[in-house]
Amino acid sequence: MGIWIWLLALLAVFNIKNIPFSWSVRFFRALGCGMLLHRKAKAIFKPHHVFLPAVSTTRSPLMEIDFNLHKSNSTFFTDLDVSRAYLSGVLLGPLFLHGIDGQRCNMIVGNVACSFRREIKPYRPYETWTRIASWDEKWIYMVTHFVEKRTDRPARCALLPETKTVLDEKPTVSEGQKGDRIVFASAVTQFVCKKGRMTVPPARALAECGLIQVEKQRDEGLDLDSLRNDPSLMPQSRVSSAGRSKGSPAEDLNSYLPRDLEMVRAINMPVVRLIEGWDRVHALFCEDEGVLGLHRDVI
Ligand SMILES: *[C@@H]1O[C@H](CO)[C@@H](O)[C@H](O)[C@H]1NC(C)=O
């Protein structure tokens, strides 16, 4: 009898990622760690940080292995949840805590698409790099890359004071993959920010989190206050028509972005809409620009 308990315990320890309630623990731990980092780093956020990735490290235990003896394709999606939770905490933490006008917001996932390239062997450590790649009037598009873990080249963290100075560079549009890490898989997630039943335009959400600023001198009376009566902050059914009408404040917000950010957003748009094929999505991986934060998922 005794030996079975021990074997069971051992099995649980080596598959801690897949025991009951593990998903919730992993998810909320990642979200919480992200939100803590947001709080610590609030003062040094710069607009170009919007496009930087947050990195989670994990491994695939036996329970995630399929008959090919590598990580089962279906299990990439739980890793995606955790990785996105961490990035959401780091960038969008205030939306979950204080919300907008005192009402908390929710992120609702609409689409996830994943392309598999290489196998991941059992217990091999790997990293998930998730970042915001683009957004339109309604959807935020996050891209996640599953990449090999490299100990020789640890990621530089943009939100830690000691490494911050080297990273005050402007964002670049990546042409092809920089660095030589293996990309095992890439995924695009499309989600919407909801305040109650209202859709919050992504640019507004990012502005509320202090990530992008509306340039005051260029606007004619458009500021965040005027957006509180925003026509596209209306129940779902009316967003599609209201959001498309040219000149709605929410849509105009993007034209108040710093020009280089707006350029990155616009160039990435056809890529994350998968119009240009998966190679372009894989090629969005770029490790040279530094990362927002590092998170250790359960191993
Ligand atoms: C997982 O995806 C890879 C790449 O597309 C494929 O070769 C493999 O057969 C898939 N595994 C299963 C069990 O379908």
PDBQT file of the ligand as one rigid body, heavy atoms in Angstrom, charges set to zero:
ROOT
HETATM    1  C1  LIG A 301       1.294  17.884 -34.235  1.00  0.00    +0.000 C 
HETATM    2  O1  LIG A 301       1.668  18.789 -35.217  1.00  0.00    +0.000 OA
HETATM    3  C2  LIG A 301       2.757  18.386 -36.006  1.00  0.00    +0.000 C 
HETATM    4  C3  LIG A 301       3.116  19.520 -36.933  1.00  0.00    +0.000 C 
HETATM    5  O2  LIG A 301       2.014  19.987 -37.630  1.00  0.00    +0.000 OA
HETATM    6  C4  LIG A 301       2.412  17.090 -36.741  1.00  0.00    +0.000 C 
HETATM    7  O3  LIG A 301       3.518  16.667 -37.488  1.00  0.00    +0.000 OA
HETATM    8  C5  LIG A 301       2.012  16.042 -35.732  1.00  0.00    +0.000 C 
HETATM    9  O4  LIG A 301       1.595  14.880 -36.392  1.00  0.00    +0.000 OA
HETATM   10  C6  LIG A 301       0.909  16.534 -34.844  1.00  0.00    +0.000 C 
HETATM   11  N1  LIG A 301       0.647  15.546 -33.816  1.00  0.00    +0.000 N 
HETATM   12  C7  LIG A 301      -0.510  14.866 -33.776  1.00  0.00    +0.000 C 
HETATM   13  C8  LIG A 301      -0.639  13.838 -32.686  1.00  0.00    +0.000 C 
HETATM   14  O5  LIG A 301      -1.408  15.055 -34.560  1.00  0.00    +0.000 OA
ENDROOT
TORSDOF 0
